[in-house]
């Protein structure tokens, strides 16, 4: 099979990440995966890709990889560490992050201790801000639980 395209992931911080400041969480490292259609000319090890049920072949770092015509590639680039305790982030800011697609409802719950419900149609492609609700009681309980686990209030 003839390769029609190539990709090269020139990101660093695959195994080392930036630490957060003032109790902020650490950054997520870079990752890349070939999900299908590799030309077979390169040797990859199979591993699960972070944050997905799909799995694929590792994308080699800092080199060009020849792709078959049906290859799908997923790249995730590193960011910086957090600043301050996640539970100190204002609830409205966490809700805004969910509405704008920066974090998931699950991440709001597990990382920030904010209980958010989506109350719109499950099959809606567009999800306006008014289709999300903060559950204040659940948020109070989640944040107390996270404070207990970290030993800080």
Secondary structure, DSSP 8 states (H G I E B T S, - for coil): ----EEEEB----SS-----BTT-------EEEEEEEE-S-S---EEE-TTSS-EEEE--BTSEEEEEEEEEEEEE------BS-GGGS-HHHHHHHHHTTSS-HHHHHHHH---EEE-S-TT-S---GGGEEE-HHHHHHHHHHHHHHHT--
